[in-house]
Amino acid sequence: MINRYLKQAFYSATRAGLAICISTFAVSAIAEAPLSSYEAVYATRLGGASIEITRTLHTTNNQYELNLSASAMLVGFKETSVFEVRDQHIKPLNYIYQGTGLNRRKSNNDFNWPEGTVSSFYKDNWYQLDIQPDVYDRISWHEQMRLSLLSGSPPDNQQFNIISGKRIKTYQIEYVGEETLNTALGTLNALHYTRTRSNSEQEFHIWLAKDWDYLLLKIVQMDAYNETSEVSLKSARVDGQVVTGLPH
């Protein structure tokens, strides 16, 4: 159950979020297009039980580190993506997924940008894939959406190529519009997007907080069997400031 959720929530809405690169660009990259740090807690449900997912972004050694973690009963997971920003684009350096408890799943992406390749660990095997500048791991693409908006790009349609095991999947992100979203923190201004992939019957919706540096607010996904999973913001701080709803 946890494995299915992880695939549907944060990187499909998450199970789905480095070592090798040109490190001389790291300091200037953060200066040119900073992403605000944050600590956020999200709520979802598994088999009728509530579960929390913690998501944090901070800088370390002049690079960004994005962490996600959750646990339920005897299973859980932790995901980490380390990346840098160069020319208004995220360059993932390393991605690790580690299941905990009874969840034994592991995956790893080591990016080699000078050679244009990534080593992807999937089901006990390593695969070598060719990559282009617009390739992301399973969770860093969310931060690219934030970065594009923070850099002043219009909220239009985007394409993301995401490492998925031994292959690269291409997703189209389409802008739906600006909305006011009711959350556990009150009403917030949000940008609504949908994500599609060819030959897929899944529906995927994502909302970002317009007034809080486009923090992830909510993800809703319906699979081919019409089963819906939802992840919603429960509490958060952005650059140390508590996220609150709009004044009444």
N, C-alpha and C positions, 0 to 999 in steps of 0.2 A: 504493500500500500504506500509506504513512504517513497519507494522508488518511482512509482507512478506519479505521485504528487510532485516530486522533485523535477521530473521531466516536464510536467504541465505548468508548474508555477513560475520559477525564476529564470530559467533559460529556455523554457518553452512554455513556461513561466517559471521554473528553475530546476531542474535536476541538473531543471534545467530545469561577472557577475565575479630566468629572465635575464634571464641571466645573460643571454647573448644578444647584444644590440650595440648601437654606437653610443656609448655612455657619455661622450663629450658633449652631447646635445641636451642632457637631462636638466641641468640647472637653468639654462636659457629657455628650455621648453616650458617649464613650470611658470617662469616669469611671463612668457608671451601670452599664455592662455590658461590662467589658473582655473582649476575646478575647486569649488568650495568643499571643505571637508564636512562630514556629517556622521551622525550616529542615529540610526533609525530602527524601530521595532515594528514588525508587521504581524498581523493576525490572519490566521486561516484555520480551516477545520479538516480533520482527518478522521473518517469513520465516526463522526459525531463528537469527537473530542477537539478542544481548542489547542492550537499550537502556535508558538511565536517564532518568527524568523528575524534574526538580527543582521543588519546590513550596515557596514561602516566603510568610510573612505577617508584615508589620511595619507600624508606624505611621509616617506621614509627614505633616507639616503638619496634625496633629490629625485625620487620617483614616487609614483602613486601606488598605494596598495588598497585594493578593494577586497573586503572579507564578507562572506555570508555564512551563517551557521544556524542550525536548528536541531532539535532532538524531540523525539516522541517515544515514550515507553522505552524500548530497548534498541531503538534505531535512531540514526541522525546523520548529519553530514556537515562538512566544512568545505567551503570553496574559497580560493584565493586567486586573485588576478593582480599581477604587478605589471605596470605599464608606464610609459612616458608619453608626453605630448610634444609633437613636432609639427609645425606648419598647420596648426589648428586641427590636427588629426591625432587620434590615439594610436600608439604603436604598442600592442601587447608584447610583453617580454616572456612571461611565464604564467601558466594557469595550472592550478592543481585542484582536483576534486578528491576528497577523502571521505568515504562513508565511515560511520562510527557504529559501535554496537553490532547488531546483527546485519547491518548494511555493509557489505564488504566491497562495494564497488569503488574502483579507483580510476582516475584518468589524469592525464598530464599533457600539456602543450608547451614545448620549448621552441621559441621563435628565434630564427637566425635571419635577421633582416638583411645583412650584407650579402648573404647567399640566396635570399628569397625563398627560404624553406621553413617548414615547421616539423618538428618531430612530435607525433601524437601517439600517446600510449592509450590503448583501447583494448579491453578484454585480454589482458596479459600479453599483448603484442605491440610493438612500435611500428608506426607507419610514417613514411617520409612524404610530405605533401608540398607542392609548389604553392607559393602565396604571392599575392599582390598587396599594394599598400592599404587597400580597404578591407582587409581580413581581420576578424576579431575572434576572441574566445567567447564562451557562452555567456559571460556576464559583463564584459567590458563594453559591449555594444550599447548598453544602456547609458554608460557614461559618455559615449560618443554623441548620443542624442542630446544630452545635457550640454556638452561642449559646443556643439553646432549652434544651439539656441543661445548660449551665453556669448558666443562669438558674434552674434548678430545675424546669423543666417535665418531666413524666413522659415516658418514651420510648415514646409512643404513635404513632398514625398521624398523618401530616401531608400537606398538599397544597402543591405548589410550582408556580407559573406562571412559565415560563422563556421569555425572548426567544429565538426561533429564526428568524433571518433576517427574513422579512416577516410572521411570525405569532407567536403565543404558544401554547406547548404546556403542557398541564396534566399533572403527574405526581402519583401517589399514592405516598407512602412508608409502608410498613407495617412495624411492629416485629415481628421474628421471635423475638428473645430474647437472653439473655446467654450468651456462650460463652467458652471459652478457645481462643485462636487461636495456632497455631504459626507463628512468623515468623522471619525472618533474625536478629532480635534476641532470640529466645527466646519463651517462652510469655507471652502477654499476655491480660488480661481484655478482652473486646470486646462491643459491642452490635451485633447483626446486624439489618440492614434489607433489605427488597426494594423496588424501585421498579417501578411499573407505569404504563402509559399505555393508554387505550382504543384498541382496534383495532390493537394492537401484539403481535407474537409474540415479542418479545425478552424475555429474562430478565436482570434486573440485580440484583446483590447488593452491599451495601456494609457494611463493618465499621469501627467507630470504637473507639479505645482508651479504655476506661473510666477508667483510672488516669492518663492523660496528656492531660487536658483534651479528650478526645474527638477526638484527632488521627485523621485518615483513615489506616486501616491497610491496607485491601485493597478492591479492586473486581473483581468477576467479571461478565462479561456474555456471554450466549449469544444469537446473532442468529437470525433466522428460518431460516437455513441450517445451524443447529446448530454453527456455528463459535464457539469460545470465546476471549475475550481476557481477560487477567488483569493487574492492576497491584498489586504488593505492596511494602510498606514495606521498604526496605533499611537506612536509617539516618536518625536524626532528632535534633534538639534542640528542646525545648519550653521557652521562656523561658530559654534558655542551658543547660538541663540535658539531658544525654545520655539518650535513651530506652533503657531496658534491660528485659529480661524479668523475670518473676517469679522470686524466689529458689527454689532447689531445696529 
